[in-house]
Amino acid sequence: MAGDTPHDASAPSPASHTPETSTPATGPESHVPGGQIAKHGGMWALTLGAIGVVFGDIGTSPLYALREAIGHAQRGVGGDLAIVGVVSLAFWALMVVVTFKYVFFLMRADNKGEGGTLSLMALAQFAVGRRSAWIFILGVCGAALFYGDGIITPAISVLSAVEGLQDAPGLSGKLDPFIVPISAGILIALFLVQSRGTARLAKYFGPITAVWFLSLGALGLIHIFDDITILRALSPYYGVSLLLHDGFLGFVILGSVFLAVTGAEALYADMGHFGKAPIRMGWLAFVLPCLTLNYLGQGALILDNPDAAQNPFWNMVPQVAYWPMLILATAATVIASQAVITGAFSVTQQAVQLGLLPRIDIKNTSETQAGQIFVPAVNTFLMVGVLVLLVVFQSSHNLTAAYGVAVTGTMLVNTLMAYSVIRKGWKWPMWAVAGTLIPFAFIDSVFLTSNLLKIPDGAWMPLVLGALLVVVMWTWVRGTQILTAKTRKDSLPLTDLIEMLQARPPHRAPGMAIFLTSDPDVAPVALMHNLKHNKVLHEKNVILTVRTSERPRVKEADRVRMEPINDDFKKVTVTYGFMETPNVPRALGLCRKKGLKFDIMSTSFFLGRRSLIPSARQGMPLWQDRLFIFLMRNAANPTDFFHIPPGRVVELGAQVAV
């Protein structure tokens, strides 16, 4: 497809979204993956699965979070307050950000059971009842920042686990030069197995991660008795006192404390896979207690032995259990990385369906589970990015400088978009909206600002990456809008063409022709060129439009809408949710029940395509025109994207200046 612009067969632009009026469902049965899990497991199986997938990222934070925060705090007020205050801040960050904001509040804002930034964007647009520019911009920024987090999380997680080799019994310091190569090898292997799918391995994620959390809790419980006064940290008084005593340094400390809650957005993003109840149960009854015990144990250990502050987690581990714990930590960080990679695939699929990115090759790795996908381009992008980070930063300590800003940005975006949902969708009074969102927005802003202080040390990286992705998404959306407007301006209305054909009938060819177009009200480019050059019209003609709903999934009963125009032409609209993979032949099979008789292997699919040339006198700036053309040329073939039999496709097109 190089050199072509398949506009008429392009992925739906944002203007093609079709909101539905159905009531959002709230359970896992409201969508395919979660429903399948529920049928085969139940609450306990779902909860165990959630522990393996949802909490992997936040579960690896004890490896480095307290080490970084206490390191900053000891340069300020020092003493016991530095330790107790940091543990207090970490505990209350878990309570406020994760428990109150995400578990109790934001998880209520589900889009047909699905969560995440793009789901929330679609839900907010639906609540407002029209396309809102600021909601769209927030959604684009949130999605772009997610990829920044997706690159850093695997690097810092695996590296922090492998760094346990530095203090391994009998090998202290001997393996230091090999830590980065070992981490790189583990991550390369992880990315290479993505194309084979992870369904067979995923069943072990829950049990392994559950053992990891139990180990965290057990280690913490043992060491709490090193200095039982650490229980003071459960009071917010000590966290606030630390911030007040340290002044500006306290603000810096918050940037490191936030490392304890990175991964909190996964509770919301992965809600559709498991449902609300299993995630809430897993967090409140299992994950939160284990994390709290571990942070308290690390604090008590440092109170008893200040030298342990250099690496409190690994100093907690008894010599006899060191190697099993190292292996378990490595497995847990790999699982956490897998969850982020899978999340990046899912976000990419949603972005393509919502028209934020061009068509990308998306492969299904499971014939039975709809959620198992592999995106080669994103997998390569993440792998290269992760390896570059390992080479540049060399240690988890250095990587913490880059970590956090993308996550805090995403959290603030979620809070801001929630306004439209609870004000317009839930009909809350303004005082209730303000009382709920202002505290959350304030906390998000404080964490974001404290993380922005790390820009010179590496936090610039996810911001630059996010900015580049915003430019790509904005260029694609704007370019698609310009091209759509230009096509409509230069095209003939379909009704006028039909009248002309009735007045001067062309030669008729037997069989059926299906013309894919993003605008069913104008004559498709392929139809016009077929008439112009071949001077022929098929006996039966279908004007087919594939649209993306602002709901994650569409019921089969609502999949296809057929509208007869006359004996020769019919309009067919196929609607998919933004988390579904389009399959045009399968959808057309539903048309048989509505009276449209056809044989897929004797039907011709006509795709219109545009060969674009940049123009400095119209549309976007010239550099943006060139970027848009590059994206169009490298978009996935529409034949593959829509699963159309290649032997039945005819492509016709023309040159257009943008």
SULFEN-V44762 format. One record per run of one state. SS is the DSSP state (H for helix, E for strand, - for the rest). FROM is the first residue (numbers start at 1). LEN is the number of residues. If there is no record, write none. Layout:
SS	FROM	LEN
SS	FROM	LEN
//
This chain:
-	1	6
H	7	3
-	10	4
H	14	3
-	17	11
H	28	3
-	31	1
H	32	9
-	41	2
H	43	11
-	54	2
H	56	4
-	60	1
H	61	3
-	64	1
H	65	9
-	74	5
H	79	30
-	109	2
E	111	1
-	112	2
E	114	1
-	115	2
H	117	12
-	129	4
H	133	35
-	168	8
H	176	21
-	197	2
H	199	26
-	225	3
H	228	7
-	235	1
H	236	11
-	247	1
H	248	14
-	262	3
H	265	5
-	270	1
H	271	4
-	275	1
H	276	29
-	305	1
H	306	5
-	311	1
H	312	5
-	317	2
H	319	35
-	354	9
E	363	2
-	365	8
E	373	2
-	375	1
H	376	18
-	394	2
H	396	4
-	400	5
H	405	21
-	426	4
H	430	23
-	453	2
H	455	3
-	458	2
H	460	31
-	491	2
E	493	1
H	494	10
-	504	3
E	507	10
-	517	5
E	522	1
-	523	2
H	525	10
-	535	1
E	536	13
-	549	7
H	556	3
-	559	1
E	560	5
-	565	4
E	569	8
-	577	7
H	584	11
-	595	5
H	600	3
E	603	11
-	614	8
H	622	12
-	634	4
H	638	4
-	642	4
H	646	3
E	649	9
-	658	1
//
